[in-house]
Amino acid sequence: MSFLIKDTTREQREQIVADSIGNIEGACDGCMPGIIEMYQDYIDGKRELREINMAFNRGYTSADHRIDRDDCGMQ
């Protein structure tokens, strides 16, 4: 089965996202609405899953979250 936008209907894309995320009703810490929102462009047929996932991963692999002790403002 293809997950590409051109090969799926909106309803199928909604189901693909729902199946992939799992039990969205059991939102443990309130993060589920954000995850669902992240895939809204796919559901709407604007961006492929691959594009969305790559953009998400890029934010974590390229960002430098380390604190430089000389510049932390706590001195």
ZIQUIKA-V761047 format. One record per run of one state. SS is the DSSP state (2 for helix, 1 for strand, 0 for the rest). FROM is the first residue (numbers start at 1). TO is the last residue. If there is no record, write none. Layout:
BEGIN
ss | from | to
SS | FROM | TO
SS | FROM | TO
END
This chain:
BEGIN
ss | from | to
0 | 1 | 4
2 | 5 | 7
0 | 8 | 9
2 | 10 | 21
0 | 22 | 23
2 | 24 | 26
0 | 27 | 31
2 | 32 | 38
0 | 39 | 39
2 | 40 | 43
0 | 44 | 48
2 | 49 | 61
0 | 62 | 68
2 | 69 | 71
0 | 72 | 75
END
